[in-house]
Amino acid sequence: MKTQSPVNRRAFLKVSALASGALLIGVGYRETVRAAHHGKKAKTWAPNLYVRIDPDGKITIISKNPEAGQGIKTAMPMIVAECLEVDWSDVHVEQAPLDDRYGRQVAGGSRGTPDGWNDLRIAGTGALAMLKNAAAEKWGVPASECEPNMNASIVHKKSGRSLGYGELAPLAAKQSAPDADSLKLKSRPKDFKLLGKRIPGVDNKKIFNGSLIYGCDTRLDGMVYAVFQKCPSFGGKVRRANVEQIKSFPGVVDAFVVEGTDDLKGLMPGVAIVAETWWEAQSARKQLRVDWETIQSDSTADYQQQAEALSKEKGQTVAEAGNIDKAFDQAHKVLEAQYYYPFVSHANMEPQNCTAYLQPSGKMELWAPSQNPKAGRSLISSTLNIPEDRIHVNLTRMGGGFGRRLTSDFMVEAAWIASKIDRPVQLQWTREDDMRHDFYRPAAWHNLKAAIDKDGQMTAWENHFITFGDGRRTASGARLSGGHYPAGLTPNFRLRQSMIDLKVPTGPWRSPGHSAYCFAFQSFMDEIAEAGGRDPLEFRIDLLSKKFGKTDFVTERAAAALKLATKNANWGRKMGPSQGQGLAFHFDHGGYVAYVAEVTAQPSGQFRVDQVYGAADVGPVLNRSGADNQVEGCVIDALSTAFLEISFTDGEVDQSNFADYNLLRINQAPSIQVDYVQSDNDPAGLGEPPIAPATPAITNALYAASGKRVRSLPLGNEGLYI
């Protein structure tokens, strides 16, 4: 089993003392200091500041990463609190703004916890060491005799003396910071007192009573509201618009054409309308008349025709191992199937929005529900020619992201409009704006082929992957690695690829790529098992036990997750009439997740997902409540998305709102039970790994219940509904 990675040897503690006597703890890096010392170009060094202990005893832990509902604002401070040995009820959590001292501030790639794991433990453990040293100095005793108490105090058991962290803070701030390499960091679940427990999200009460401030709830004195009309066909430009007429409408402050750029992820051309209220801006927008110059006419029907033609060609070989042609010639059985999944939208519940204010001093301040605020700041700087150090970004809570808010188009739009208005401006998209100007998960076709010997063993796997790109590289979110499963687990393997030119924008969509092609791979695995006369679980476990080359994941951890999920589901038990079980597993973003789904199906095509049993190995679980929320949300999101499709006609999106992009309702959600393989491995994120295997587990169960094999999404096009 992989052991916990060592402390970053360049890391060191940085201690600051405020005039109030508060103790601040940060983590810096020696390489930046070294570079500055030798005269090399380097940014001005400043430490990350994670912990503040005030003389009155208030303990504040800063959450540096954006919060999009993934629970990071609770989980990251929990790591610090664990190492600081304080009761969670004594902790106050603050959201950090965008600040280069914190390094990477991104909600994406399930990297928040893994990236912060060492720094957060160093900060908490280092702060505790300094508090102990301060107490030892005050009492004149060895620091080894000073121990933390969970009521935020240091105790000396021999004398019965005790001092609170607040009392010790001014003295602790004068202590020499311990060497980070000397700190013994907690890493094993058996050592945790707080981590692994069920802790409610720090914002939960405010969510429940409606007082939590999201990006769209930002209110500033003198603020006006903006809407932004872009061409329905991606990349289209404004020839002319009736902006002078719009300016005369009630409440309208200004209306103007934005020339924009050619960057689909930047400031696109359009017409901005600014008014005293959003209602007045939106009402004026309904009277807007724009003559658009369109530059493309992509259509779903054309994509399908191109994919059909490309499927008859060989494509470009991306990866190959063994002698696959010989394996197919000598196979006892050869199995072929094509799997397809469509474009889908992020459909986060809070449409894109941003508030911006260009102050008289020339400083630009923003309030942005962004997953990647630093990239947004950079885009604004290059587009508006404002130095980055003159742009300040406040991070607001997001009403969902799933990758959509990694792209900063809404931020640069708000900043551009604000640069023309001498008042704070809030840009608010409509649902239609959001759905028709998304960065979609790309569609794809997998033409799969497997060789099976007389013992039911898979001896070859081939995938002709038809995806989107410019011929040189795939579109964003459309890439499939040549080393992906089942590479290395079969003696003969080949990945071929063909590309369709694409002029509509795509981007990361929850667990980019994995959430889509896992459906194809794990469904086809069931087909191979059936063709070989083998149980789907036994077939997968056997496959994971063999190595024919390098794999991109630890097969033993994947097998353990599969075994735990199937044990909890009592895999293979006798099911009732029209009922069936299905399973699937996947590895991505550092996490191993397996599911068993149980389905009841009707001859009409209606079905119900009765139960989903999940097992996840993501290292130590930091917050059991947050972890369960992520897994349950992923299963529901996967089931919902299996019914959804974004299609294009003449370069425009056909869907516009939830009336024709119908999300799952609460009464359609299955019961979900999840268990965890606790380990000493470093933690992985949970925002993405649990989504990929949910869809194939459900469709495999559907086949077991009804005999209907699903090879194409959305499910509604296959005559299926819930």
ABEGO torsion letter per residue (X at the ends): XBBBBBBBAABBBBBBBBAAGBBBBBBBBAAAAAAAAAGBBBBBBBBBBABBBBAAGBBBBBBABBBAGAGAAAAAAAAAAAAAGBBAAABBBBBBBBBAAAEBBBBBGGAAAAAAAAAAAAAAAAAAAAAAAAAAAAAGBBAAABBBBAAGBBBBAAAGBBBBAAAAAAAAAABBBBBAAABBBBABAAABAABGBBBBBAAAAAAAAGABBBAAABBBBGBBBBBBBBBABBGBBBABBBAAAAAABBGBABBBBBAEBABAABBBBEBBBBBABAAAAAAAAAABBBBBBBABABBAAAAAAAAAAAAABAEBBABBBEBAAAAAAABABBBBBBBBBBBBBAGBABBBBBBBBBBAAGBBBBBBBBABAAAAAAAAAAAAGBBAAABBBBBBBBBEAGGAAABAAAAAAAAAAAAABABBBBBBBBAAAAAABBBBBBBBBBBBBBBBBAAGBBABBBBBBBBBEAGABBBBGABBBAABOABGABABBBBBBBBBBBABBBBBBBGBGAAAAAAAAAAAAAAAAAAAGBBAAAAAAAAAABBAEBBABBAAAAAAAAAAAAAAAGBGBBBBBGBBBBBBBBBBGGBBBBBBBBBBBBAAGBBBBABBBBBBBAEBBABAAAAAAAAAAAAAAAAAAAABBBBBBGGBBABABAAABBBBBAAABBBBBBBBBBBABBBBBAAAAAAAAAAAAAAAAAAAAAGBBBABOBAAAAGBBX
